[in-house]
Amino acid sequence: MTTSRRRKVPTRRELAVWRGYIETYDILRTRVEARLHQDSQLSTGDYRVLLALSEAEDHTLRSSTLAAHIEWERSRLSGHLGRMEKRGLVRREPCAEDARGSQVVLTEEGARAFRASTVPHLQAIKETFVDAFTDEQLDVLGEATAALRAHLGLPPIATDGKSAAPRTPTSAPAPAVPSPAAT
């Protein structure tokens, strides 16, 4: 074990790396979010909901499952879904298995908005993030991300960009960490 691992607080070097990462991540995320909204009039929250529903079987998820998948509190998701419903992006239906629950369904308008936003969003990610690195640097960054996710008890990211084991509503919530993949 190195000396820095036995310390109770980060060294100056470690703190500088942390601060550089967090400050740069905040700027990167802000820029990608601004481009998403400019190009598609979707918020990052809208995009996360639409992405989850587009990947779900029958483009439908239980509200509680969707909340766990995008790591939001159910109350936050409920308010957001109400705004998305007013715009015709999603609809909520009663859950057949549980009268207390609801299903969130991707509408045709939501699917259209998601498809229209995807290419510009991916271009923004490439221009603001991917293009900053060489292939070797991306490999190192991928290894660092895998190490951090393992340290935090998060599932690894599969090669298709999805978490290998999405959490369910009964899973313990993972600690909140900045994740460029979430944007």
ZIKAGI-V309154 format. One record per residue. N is the residue number from 0. RES is the residue in one small letter. PHI is phi in whole degrees, -180 to 180 (none if undefined). PSI is psi in whole degrees, -180 to 180 (* if undefined). D_CENTER is the distance of its C-alpha to the mean C-alpha in Angstrom with 1 decimal. Layout:
[[N	RES	PHI	PSI	D_CENTER] [N	RES	PHI	PSI	D_CENTER]]
This chain:
[[0	m	none	133	33.5] [1	t	-77	162	33.5] [2	t	-58	-41	34.7] [3	s	-65	-27	31.4] [4	r	-73	-26	29.9] [5	r	-85	-19	32.8] [6	r	-66	152	32.3] [7	k	-88	-16	30.7] [8	v	-130	157	29.1] [9	p	-67	152	27.7] [10	t	-73	171	30.2] [11	r	-59	-43	30.4] [12	r	-62	-48	29.0] [13	e	-62	-41	26.0] [14	l	-66	-38	25.4] [15	a	-64	-40	25.6] [16	v	-64	-46	23.0] [17	w	-58	-52	20.6] [18	r	-63	-43	21.4] [19	g	-60	-43	21.2] [20	y	-63	-51	17.7] [21	i	-64	-46	16.4] [22	e	-64	-42	18.4] [23	t	-68	-42	17.5] [24	y	-61	-44	13.7] [25	d	-60	-44	14.2] [26	i	-66	-45	16.3] [27	l	-59	-48	14.1] [28	r	-62	-43	11.1] [29	t	-60	-44	13.9] [30	r	-67	-42	15.4] [31	v	-66	-42	12.6] [32	e	-63	-42	11.9] [33	a	-64	-41	15.6] [34	r	-65	-41	16.1] [35	l	-59	-48	13.8] [36	h	-66	-42	15.8] [37	q	-62	-43	19.0] [38	d	-80	-27	18.7] [39	s	-135	-7	17.5] [40	q	61	23	17.9] [41	l	-105	141	14.4] [42	s	-83	168	12.2] [43	t	-61	-38	8.6] [44	g	-61	-45	8.7] [45	d	-57	-47	11.0] [46	y	-62	-43	9.0] [47	r	-63	-43	6.1] [48	v	-64	-48	9.3] [49	l	-64	-39	11.3] [50	l	-62	-48	9.3] [51	a	-60	-44	9.4] [52	l	-69	-36	13.0] [53	s	-66	-28	14.0] [54	e	-90	-13	13.3] [55	a	-80	152	15.1] [56	e	-60	131	18.9] [57	d	59	18	20.8] [58	h	54	37	17.6] [59	t	-138	138	18.0] [60	l	-139	148	16.4] [61	r	-63	146	17.9] [62	s	-57	-43	16.6] [63	s	-66	-36	16.3] [64	t	-68	-42	14.5] [65	l	-63	-44	11.9] [66	a	-59	-45	11.6] [67	a	-65	-40	11.3] [68	h	-63	-42	8.8] [69	i	-96	6	6.1] [70	e	59	49	8.1] [71	w	-117	153	10.2] [72	e	-68	148	14.0] [73	r	-63	-35	15.8] [74	s	-65	-40	17.9] [75	r	-63	-45	15.1] [76	l	-63	-42	13.8] [77	s	-58	-48	17.5] [78	g	-63	-41	18.2] [79	h	-66	-42	15.3] [80	l	-63	-36	16.5] [81	g	-59	-43	20.0] [82	r	-67	-38	19.3] [83	m	-68	-36	17.6] [84	e	-62	-43	20.6] [85	k	-61	-29	23.0] [86	r	-90	-2	21.7] [87	g	79	16	22.1] [88	l	-82	-32	18.5] [89	v	-141	167	18.4] [90	r	-140	152	21.2] [91	r	-108	139	21.6] [92	e	-130	152	24.3] [93	p	-61	147	26.1] [94	c	-85	126	25.2] [95	a	-65	-35	28.2] [96	e	-82	-22	27.9] [97	d	-149	111	27.4] [98	a	-62	-21	28.9] [99	r	-80	-21	26.8] [100	g	-98	172	23.4] [101	s	-137	156	22.1] [102	q	-102	141	20.4] [103	v	-107	127	17.9] [104	v	-119	133	19.0] [105	l	-74	124	17.7] [106	t	-85	169	20.8] [107	e	-60	-41	22.4] [108	e	-63	-41	21.6] [109	g	-65	-42	17.9] [110	a	-64	-41	18.0] [111	r	-64	-45	20.1] [112	a	-63	-41	17.8] [113	f	-64	-48	14.8] [114	r	-60	-43	17.2] [115	a	-67	-28	18.7] [116	s	-87	-21	15.5] [117	t	-63	-52	14.2] [118	v	-64	-48	16.9] [119	p	-61	-36	17.0] [120	h	-66	-44	13.3] [121	l	-66	-35	13.7] [122	q	-64	-41	17.0] [123	a	-63	-41	15.5] [124	i	-63	-44	13.2] [125	k	-64	-46	16.4] [126	e	-69	-39	18.7] [127	t	-90	-23	16.9] [128	f	-120	-65	15.6] [129	v	-58	-45	17.0] [130	d	-67	-12	20.5] [131	a	-77	-14	20.9] [132	f	-122	153	21.4] [133	t	-80	169	24.0] [134	d	-59	-40	23.2] [135	e	-65	-41	24.5] [136	q	-65	-38	22.3] [137	l	-63	-39	19.1] [138	d	-61	-45	20.6] [139	v	-64	-43	21.1] [140	l	-63	-39	17.7] [141	g	-62	-41	16.4] [142	e	-65	-42	18.9] [143	a	-64	-41	18.0] [144	t	-63	-43	14.3] [145	a	-62	-42	15.8] [146	a	-64	-43	18.3] [147	l	-66	-43	16.0] [148	r	-62	-43	13.8] [149	a	-63	-43	17.2] [150	h	-61	-35	18.6] [151	l	-89	1	16.0] [152	g	75	24	16.6] [153	l	-93	152	13.2] [154	p	-68	152	13.5] [155	p	-67	159	13.9] [156	i	-88	127	11.8] [157	a	-73	165	14.2] [158	t	-65	-17	15.8] [159	d	-88	6	14.2] [160	g	90	-3	10.8] [161	k	-99	156	9.7] [162	s	-64	140	10.0] [163	a	-66	-30	13.8] [164	a	-137	88	14.1] [165	p	-59	144	11.6] [166	r	-73	154	12.6] [167	t	-109	167	15.1] [168	p	-61	-21	16.2] [169	t	-90	-8	19.0] [170	s	-71	151	17.1] [171	a	-67	139	17.3] [172	p	-65	140	14.2] [173	a	-80	152	12.8] [174	p	-62	143	13.4] [175	a	-75	123	10.9] [176	v	-136	151	10.5] [177	p	-61	134	9.1] [178	s	-137	102	6.7] [179	p	-57	-25	7.5] [180	a	-68	-23	5.8] [181	a	-75	-17	2.3] [182	t	-86	*	5.3]]
